[in-house]
Amino acid sequence: MEGSENSTSEGDGGGVSGGVVAGVVVVLLLVVGALAVAAGLVGWVLYRRKRLGQQQLTAGTLNSIDNEVYGKHYEMAPDYNATPYEVPQESLRKDGFSSQHFQPDLVYETTAGANIYASPAPPQESSFIYELPGNIYEQTVAAENIYESASPYECPSQDETGLYEQIRSYSINVISRKDIKILSHLGCGQFGSVNKAQWTNGRRQTTVAVKTLTDSANTVKFLQEAAIMAQFRHPNILTLHGVVSAGHPKMIVVELMNNGDLKEYVTRMRPDPGQLVGDNVPHQLLDFSKQVALGLHYLSCRGFVHRDLAARNILVSNMTCKISDFGMSRDLADEDIYVSHGGVIPMRWTAPEAYTHKRYSTASDVWSYGCVLYEIWSLGHKPFETTQIRKVCNLVSKGYRLPPPSGCPKTIYNLMIDTWHPDSSSRPQPRDVLKGLLGNVEQVLAIPPEDVPADSQAAVLGAPLDRASRLYQDLQNTYTV
């Protein structure tokens, strides 16, 4: 009996111990299960948040916008298979910049070349309704908040190996030669031909422009332009699609701009003798002026100095302007240039400190922008078109400035004069240039009657240039010595 009691006691003790162990195991399993469920829940929420954000950033869930320059991109985005994607908030924040409105959460990227920065709508709205900056100035501020916090422009390497490493580091497509089909000849550049082509990228086919290097001796300079372009992404900067680096000839593949360069485009707007330009032409010219200023503003935020900003180096497609030619590799054979040890200088567009002391800066680009304004509003005339190049430098040094083109609004000409200040430090910054263009449109385009000489065509856009020689004379004499 004793033995059986002992035996029973031992059995009971073993059962208790086993129960404790089982209980611990169950608790552990429950804890692990709870953690797994929590992790899964967090993952699902994050995934759902991203998916909803992507699904909801569409034309139907964007607040209404009023943006002269990029409105058409917003409207067309769904038709262009635009893809919204999240951008890490930390990479966008600028020190000391606290406004959440200008710290976008999403970028709406379109195949039309537009990156549209969107922020969550105010709290009272649905959490999945996004809004875009309501006007071009807010778009610029939003962009600046991003661009100024981005890494600065990196100078291209001086050797071929280093250039290929740089291009690869920017995640640029290395395109197989067999994926490029040349369609037609577009023109010639300093390094070779420029052709219209079809690029096959997987199942997608894109019509592109292809720059071809015919002289291998210039490989480094040719690739430097690609290394520069690879760093830029902006609606008013020409987009680099990729490079063909294996074999010869080397190729740079860029987006195709269907309407040629800005100089050619505005020249085609000139009226026939005895006719007037269309009523919408001044608004189009103002639109172009803003877009070029936006591109220049972006480049300045990246610390890049173009050095050859001119209408011939700005391409147009579907009323969108894009700054191009970043390697000083254009053909200047038909331009008046000064050849120095530092290269070619397009004198008619170049700031005095640049051609005199080789001091290039954002301020010298701003001077050139003033010349682009002149080209736009004169409908394609060069600065100092009828003046010998030797006289241009002498005239500018004495304070002479180009008279306004016929029909040029006073606000626009005043901006030209500001960009041509002899002291580079006194010229407006690109952001200030934009402010000058962003007032009430009718006020910006106004030509005060009291400024128009009697019996004159000075106020007629597209009239001969000499008709405006006495228009805004107070501004013309701003810097006269």
C-alpha positions as CSV (number, residue, x, y, z in Angstrom):
1,M,0.0,0.0,0.0
2,E,2.8,2.3,1.0
3,G,4.5,1.6,-2.3
4,S,1.4,2.3,-4.2
5,E,0.9,5.6,-2.3
6,N,4.4,6.6,-3.0
7,S,3.9,5.6,-6.5
8,T,0.8,7.6,-6.8
9,S,2.4,10.7,-5.2
10,E,5.3,10.5,-7.7
11,G,2.9,10.2,-10.6
12,D,0.9,13.2,-9.4
13,G,4.2,15.2,-9.1
14,G,5.2,14.3,-12.6
15,G,1.8,15.3,-13.9
16,V,2.1,18.7,-12.2
17,S,5.5,19.3,-13.7
18,G,4.3,18.3,-17.1
19,G,1.4,20.6,-16.8
20,V,3.6,23.6,-15.9
21,V,5.9,22.9,-18.9
22,A,2.9,22.6,-21.2
23,G,1.5,25.8,-19.8
24,V,4.8,27.7,-20.4
25,V,4.9,26.3,-24.0
26,V,1.3,27.5,-24.6
27,V,2.1,30.9,-23.3
28,L,5.2,31.2,-25.4
29,L,3.3,30.1,-28.5
30,L,0.6,32.7,-27.7
31,V,3.3,35.4,-27.3
32,V,5.0,34.4,-30.5
33,G,1.7,34.2,-32.3
34,A,0.7,37.6,-31.0
35,L,4.0,39.1,-32.2
36,A,3.6,37.5,-35.6
37,V,0.1,38.8,-35.9
38,A,1.2,42.3,-34.8
39,A,4.1,42.2,-37.3
40,G,1.8,41.1,-40.0
41,L,-0.7,43.8,-39.1
42,V,2.0,46.5,-39.3
43,G,3.2,45.1,-42.6
44,W,-0.3,45.0,-43.9
45,V,-1.0,48.6,-42.8
46,L,2.2,49.8,-44.4
47,Y,1.5,47.9,-47.6
48,R,-2.1,49.1,-47.6
49,R,-1.0,52.7,-47.0
50,K,1.4,52.5,-49.9
51,R,-1.1,50.7,-52.1
52,L,-3.9,53.1,-51.3
53,G,-1.6,56.1,-51.8
54,Q,-0.7,54.7,-55.2
55,Q,-4.3,53.9,-56.1
56,Q,-5.7,57.1,-54.9
57,L,-3.2,59.6,-56.5
58,T,-5.2,59.9,-59.7
59,A,-7.0,62.7,-61.5
60,G,-10.1,61.9,-59.5
61,T,-8.5,62.2,-56.1
62,L,-6.4,65.3,-56.8
63,N,-7.9,68.6,-55.7
64,S,-8.6,71.0,-58.5
65,I,-5.6,73.0,-59.6
66,D,-4.8,76.2,-61.5
67,N,-1.3,76.0,-62.9
68,E,-0.6,77.7,-66.2
69,V,2.7,75.9,-67.0
70,Y,2.1,72.3,-65.8
71,G,-1.7,72.1,-65.8
72,K,-1.8,70.1,-69.0
73,H,0.5,67.5,-67.5
74,Y,-1.8,67.1,-64.5
75,E,-4.8,66.7,-66.8
76,M,-3.1,64.2,-69.1
77,A,-1.4,62.2,-66.5
78,P,-3.8,59.3,-66.3
79,D,-3.8,59.0,-70.1
80,Y,0.0,58.8,-70.0
81,N,0.0,55.8,-67.6
82,A,1.4,58.0,-64.9
83,T,2.8,56.1,-61.9
84,P,2.6,57.6,-58.4
85,Y,5.3,56.5,-55.9
86,E,6.3,57.4,-52.4
87,V,9.4,59.6,-51.7
88,P,11.1,59.4,-48.3
89,Q,10.0,62.4,-46.4
90,E,13.4,62.9,-44.7
91,S,15.1,63.4,-48.1
92,L,12.8,66.2,-48.9
93,R,12.9,68.3,-45.8
94,K,14.9,71.5,-45.9
95,D,16.5,72.7,-42.6
96,G,14.3,75.2,-41.0
97,F,11.5,74.7,-43.4
98,S,8.5,73.6,-41.4
99,S,5.5,74.0,-43.7
100,Q,4.1,70.6,-44.4
101,H,2.3,71.9,-47.4
102,F,5.6,72.1,-49.2
103,Q,7.0,68.7,-48.1
104,P,5.3,66.4,-50.7
105,D,4.7,62.8,-49.9
106,L,4.3,61.5,-53.4
107,V,5.6,62.2,-56.9
108,Y,3.3,61.7,-59.8
109,E,5.6,60.7,-62.7
110,T,4.4,60.9,-66.2
111,T,5.9,59.7,-69.5
112,A,5.4,63.3,-70.7
113,G,8.4,64.1,-68.6
114,A,6.7,65.8,-65.7
115,N,7.3,65.0,-62.0
116,I,4.3,66.4,-60.1
117,Y,4.9,66.7,-56.3
118,A,1.7,66.1,-54.3
119,S,1.0,66.5,-50.6
120,P,-1.9,65.1,-48.4
121,A,-4.9,67.4,-48.5
122,P,-5.9,69.3,-45.3
123,P,-7.0,67.0,-42.4
124,Q,-10.7,67.7,-42.9
125,E,-10.4,66.0,-46.3
126,S,-10.1,62.3,-46.8
127,S,-6.7,61.0,-45.8
128,F,-6.2,59.7,-49.3
129,I,-7.0,62.8,-51.2
130,Y,-3.8,64.6,-52.4
131,E,-3.4,68.2,-53.6
132,L,-0.9,69.8,-55.9
133,P,0.6,73.3,-55.4
134,G,-2.1,75.6,-56.7
135,N,0.0,77.9,-58.9
136,I,3.4,78.0,-60.5
137,Y,5.0,80.0,-57.6
138,E,4.0,77.3,-55.1
139,Q,5.2,74.6,-57.5
140,T,8.5,76.4,-57.6
141,V,8.8,76.7,-53.8
142,A,7.9,73.0,-53.4
143,A,10.5,72.1,-56.0
144,E,13.1,74.3,-54.4
145,N,12.5,72.6,-51.0
146,I,13.4,69.4,-52.7
147,Y,16.2,70.5,-55.0
148,E,18.1,72.6,-52.5
149,S,18.2,69.6,-50.1
150,A,19.3,67.3,-52.9
151,S,22.9,66.4,-53.3
152,P,24.8,69.1,-55.3
153,Y,25.7,68.6,-59.0
154,E,28.8,66.4,-59.4
155,C,31.4,67.5,-61.9
156,P,32.0,64.8,-64.6
157,S,35.1,62.8,-64.5
158,Q,38.0,63.7,-66.9
159,D,38.6,60.1,-68.1
160,E,36.5,57.5,-69.9
161,T,36.6,54.9,-67.1
162,G,35.5,57.4,-64.4
163,L,32.7,58.6,-66.6
164,Y,31.3,55.1,-67.1
165,E,31.5,54.6,-63.3
166,Q,29.6,57.9,-62.8
167,I,26.9,57.1,-65.3
168,R,26.4,53.6,-63.7
169,S,26.1,55.2,-60.3
170,Y,23.2,57.4,-61.5
171,S,21.3,54.2,-62.5
172,I,21.1,55.3,-66.1
173,N,20.1,52.7,-68.7
174,V,23.0,51.1,-70.5
175,I,21.2,50.4,-73.8
176,S,22.0,47.6,-76.2
177,R,22.7,48.8,-79.7
178,K,20.3,46.2,-81.1
179,D,17.5,47.9,-79.2
180,I,17.9,51.2,-81.2
181,K,16.4,51.5,-84.6
182,I,17.3,54.7,-86.5
183,L,14.2,56.2,-88.2
184,S,15.4,59.5,-89.7
185,H,18.1,62.1,-89.6
186,L,17.3,65.2,-87.5
187,G,20.5,67.2,-87.8
188,C,24.2,67.4,-87.0
189,G,26.1,68.4,-83.9
190,Q,29.8,69.0,-83.2
191,F,30.4,65.4,-82.4
192,G,28.2,63.7,-85.0
193,S,24.7,63.2,-86.2
194,V,21.4,63.5,-84.3
195,N,18.7,61.0,-85.4
196,K,15.2,60.1,-84.6
197,A,15.0,56.5,-83.4
198,Q,12.9,53.9,-81.9
199,W,14.1,52.4,-78.6
200,T,12.8,49.0,-77.6
201,N,12.9,48.5,-73.8
202,G,11.4,45.2,-73.0
203,R,7.8,45.3,-74.4
204,R,7.8,49.1,-74.5
205,Q,8.8,51.1,-77.6
206,T,9.7,54.8,-77.3
207,T,10.5,57.3,-80.0
208,V,13.7,59.0,-79.0
209,A,16.5,61.3,-80.2
210,V,19.9,59.7,-80.5
211,K,23.2,61.6,-80.5
212,T,25.9,59.7,-82.2
213,L,29.7,60.2,-81.7
214,T,31.5,59.8,-85.0
215,D,35.0,60.8,-83.8
216,S,36.2,58.5,-81.0
217,A,38.8,61.2,-80.1
218,N,36.0,63.1,-78.4
219,T,34.7,60.2,-76.4
220,V,35.4,61.9,-73.0
221,K,33.7,65.2,-73.9
222,F,30.8,63.3,-75.4
223,L,30.3,61.1,-72.3
224,Q,30.7,64.1,-70.0
225,E,27.4,65.5,-71.4
226,A,25.7,62.2,-70.5
227,A,27.2,62.3,-67.0
228,I,25.9,65.8,-66.5
229,M,22.4,65.1,-67.9
230,A,22.1,61.9,-65.8
231,Q,22.0,64.0,-62.6
232,F,19.1,66.2,-63.6
233,R,15.3,65.4,-63.4
234,H,13.0,68.3,-64.0
235,P,10.0,69.0,-66.4
236,N,12.0,71.8,-68.0
237,I,15.3,69.9,-68.4
238,L,15.9,67.5,-71.3
239,T,15.7,63.9,-70.0
240,L,18.5,61.4,-70.6
241,H,17.1,57.9,-71.3
242,G,20.5,56.1,-71.5
243,V,23.7,55.5,-73.3
244,V,25.0,52.9,-75.8
245,S,28.5,52.4,-74.6
246,A,29.5,49.0,-76.1
247,G,31.2,49.2,-79.4
248,H,31.2,52.1,-81.8
249,P,29.8,54.6,-82.4
250,K,28.9,55.6,-78.9
251,M,25.3,57.0,-78.5
252,I,23.4,59.2,-76.1
253,V,19.7,58.5,-76.0
254,V,17.5,61.4,-75.0
255,E,13.8,62.3,-75.1
256,L,12.5,63.5,-78.5
257,M,11.3,67.1,-78.7
258,N,9.0,67.3,-81.7
259,N,9.0,71.0,-82.3
260,G,12.7,71.8,-82.7
261,D,14.5,74.5,-80.7
262,L,12.9,77.6,-79.2
263,K,14.5,80.0,-81.6
264,E,13.0,78.2,-84.6
265,Y,9.7,77.9,-82.8
266,V,9.1,81.6,-82.0
267,T,10.5,82.6,-85.4
268,R,7.6,80.7,-86.9
269,M,5.2,82.9,-84.9
270,R,6.2,86.0,-86.8
271,P,3.3,87.5,-88.7
272,D,3.1,88.0,-92.4
273,P,3.6,91.6,-93.6
274,G,0.6,93.7,-92.7
275,Q,-0.8,91.0,-90.3
276,L,-0.8,90.8,-86.5
277,V,0.2,87.9,-84.3
278,G,-2.6,85.8,-82.8
279,D,-4.2,87.0,-79.6
280,N,-2.8,84.0,-77.7
281,V,0.8,84.6,-78.7
282,P,1.8,86.9,-75.8
283,H,0.4,84.4,-73.3
284,Q,2.4,81.6,-75.1
285,L,5.6,83.7,-74.9
286,L,5.0,84.4,-71.2
287,D,4.5,80.7,-70.7
288,F,7.8,80.0,-72.4
289,S,9.6,82.6,-70.3
290,K,8.3,81.0,-67.1
291,Q,9.3,77.5,-68.1
292,V,12.9,78.5,-69.0
293,A,13.1,80.4,-65.7
294,L,11.9,77.2,-63.9
295,G,14.6,75.1,-65.6
296,L,17.3,77.7,-64.8
297,H,16.1,77.9,-61.2
298,Y,16.5,74.1,-60.9
299,L,20.0,74.1,-62.3
300,S,21.0,76.9,-59.9
301,C,19.7,74.9,-57.0
302,R,21.8,72.0,-58.1
303,G,24.9,74.3,-58.4
304,F,25.2,73.8,-62.1
305,V,26.2,76.7,-64.4
306,H,25.1,76.2,-68.0
307,R,27.3,78.8,-69.7
308,D,25.5,78.7,-73.0
309,L,21.8,79.5,-72.2
310,A,20.3,80.6,-75.5
311,A,17.1,79.9,-77.4
312,R,18.9,77.5,-79.8
313,N,19.7,75.3,-76.8
314,I,16.1,75.1,-75.5
315,L,14.0,72.5,-77.1
316,V,10.2,72.6,-77.5
317,S,7.6,69.8,-77.7
318,N,3.8,70.2,-77.1
319,M,4.3,73.7,-75.8
320,T,6.8,72.6,-73.2
321,C,10.4,74.1,-73.1
322,K,13.4,72.1,-71.9
323,I,16.9,73.3,-71.5
324,S,19.4,71.1,-73.3
325,D,23.1,70.9,-74.4
326,F,25.0,70.6,-71.1
327,G,28.4,69.8,-72.4
328,M,29.3,72.9,-74.5
329,S,29.2,70.4,-77.3
330,R,27.0,72.2,-79.7
331,D,27.8,73.4,-83.2
332,L,28.4,77.2,-83.0
333,A,29.6,77.6,-86.6
334,D,26.7,80.0,-87.4
335,E,27.1,82.1,-84.3
336,D,29.5,84.9,-83.5
337,I,31.9,83.4,-81.0
338,Y,35.1,84.2,-79.3
339,V,37.6,81.4,-79.1
340,S,39.8,81.5,-76.0
341,H,42.0,78.9,-74.3
342,G,39.0,78.0,-72.3
343,G,36.9,77.1,-75.3
344,V,34.2,78.9,-77.4
345,I,32.2,81.8,-76.0
346,P,28.9,82.9,-77.6
347,M,29.5,86.6,-77.1
348,R,26.1,88.0,-77.8
349,W,24.6,85.9,-74.9
350,T,27.5,86.1,-72.5
351,A,27.9,88.3,-69.4
352,P,30.8,90.7,-69.4
353,E,32.6,89.1,-66.4
354,A,32.5,85.8,-68.2
355,Y,34.1,86.8,-71.5
356,T,36.5,89.2,-69.8
357,H,37.6,87.3,-66.8
358,K,36.1,83.8,-67.4
359,R,34.0,84.1,-64.3
360,Y,31.0,81.9,-64.9
361,S,28.2,81.7,-62.3
362,T,24.5,81.6,-61.8
363,A,24.6,85.3,-62.3
364,S,26.2,85.0,-65.7
365,D,23.5,82.4,-66.6
366,V,20.9,85.0,-65.5
367,W,22.4,87.5,-67.9
368,S,22.0,84.9,-70.6
369,Y,18.5,84.3,-69.5
370,G,17.8,88.0,-70.2
371,C,19.1,87.4,-73.7
372,V,16.7,84.5,-74.1
373,L,13.9,86.7,-73.0
374,Y,14.9,89.1,-75.8
375,E,14.9,86.2,-78.3
376,I,11.5,85.1,-77.2
377,W,9.8,88.5,-77.3
378,S,11.5,89.5,-80.5
379,L,10.2,86.3,-82.1
380,G,13.6,84.8,-82.8
381,H,16.0,87.7,-83.3
382,K,19.5,87.4,-81.9
383,P,20.7,89.9,-79.4
384,F,22.7,92.7,-81.2
385,E,21.8,91.0,-84.4
386,T,23.0,93.8,-86.7
387,T,26.0,94.9,-84.6
388,Q,29.5,93.6,-85.3
389,I,30.7,91.4,-82.4
390,R,33.7,93.7,-81.7
391,K,31.4,96.6,-81.1
392,V,29.0,94.6,-78.8
393,C,31.6,94.4,-76.0
394,N,32.4,98.1,-76.2
395,L,28.7,99.1,-76.2
396,V,27.9,96.9,-73.2
397,S,30.9,98.1,-71.2
398,K,29.6,101.7,-71.7
399,G,26.2,100.8,-70.3
400,Y,24.3,100.5,-73.6
401,R,21.5,97.9,-73.4
402,L,19.3,96.5,-76.2
403,P,16.1,98.4,-76.8
404,P,12.9,96.4,-76.1
405,P,11.5,94.3,-79.0
406,S,8.3,95.8,-80.5
407,G,5.3,94.8,-78.5
408,C,7.4,93.8,-75.4
409,P,5.5,94.3,-72.1
410,K,7.1,96.8,-69.7
411,T,7.4,94.2,-66.9
412,I,9.3,91.8,-69.3
413,Y,11.7,94.5,-70.5
414,N,12.3,95.7,-66.9
415,L,13.2,92.1,-66.1
416,M,15.7,92.0,-69.0
417,I,17.3,95.2,-67.8
418,D,17.6,93.7,-64.3
419,T,19.3,90.6,-65.6
420,W,21.8,92.8,-67.5
421,H,23.1,94.6,-64.5
422,P,26.8,95.3,-64.9
423,D,27.4,94.2,-61.3
424,S,26.8,90.4,-61.2
425,S,26.0,90.5,-57.5
426,S,23.1,92.9,-58.2
427,R,21.3,90.7,-60.7
428,P,18.2,88.9,-59.6
429,Q,18.4,85.2,-58.6
430,P,16.4,82.8,-60.7
431,R,13.8,82.6,-58.0
432,D,13.5,86.4,-58.2
433,V,13.2,86.2,-61.9
434,L,10.2,83.9,-61.5
435,K,8.6,86.3,-59.0
436,G,8.8,88.9,-61.7
437,L,6.8,86.7,-64.1
438,L,4.2,85.5,-61.7
439,G,2.0,88.5,-61.1
440,N,-1.4,89.0,-62.6
441,V,-1.1,87.9,-66.2
442,E,-2.8,91.0,-67.7
443,Q,-0.6,93.3,-65.6
444,V,2.6,91.4,-66.6
445,L,1.6,91.7,-70.3
446,A,0.6,95.3,-70.1
447,I,2.2,98.1,-72.3
448,P,1.4,101.4,-70.6
449,P,-0.1,103.8,-73.2
450,E,2.0,106.7,-71.8
451,D,5.2,104.8,-72.7
452,V,4.3,104.3,-76.4
453,P,5.6,107.0,-78.8
454,A,3.0,108.7,-80.9
455,D,2.2,107.2,-84.3
456,S,4.4,104.2,-83.6
457,Q,4.2,100.5,-84.0
458,A,6.3,100.1,-80.8
459,A,3.4,98.4,-79.1
460,V,2.8,95.9,-81.9
461,L,4.3,92.5,-81.2
462,G,6.2,91.2,-84.3
463,A,6.7,94.7,-85.8
464,P,10.2,95.6,-87.0
465,L,12.6,96.0,-84.2
466,D,13.5,99.6,-84.9
467,R,9.9,100.6,-84.3
468,A,10.5,100.2,-80.5
469,S,13.8,102.2,-80.3
470,R,12.2,104.9,-78.2
471,L,10.0,102.6,-76.1
472,Y,10.7,102.6,-72.3
473,Q,13.7,105.0,-72.8
474,D,14.0,105.5,-69.1
475,L,14.8,101.8,-68.7
476,Q,17.1,101.7,-71.8
477,N,19.3,104.3,-70.1
478,T,19.5,102.6,-66.7
479,Y,23.3,101.8,-66.9
480,T,24.5,104.5,-69.4
481,V,27.9,105.8,-68.3
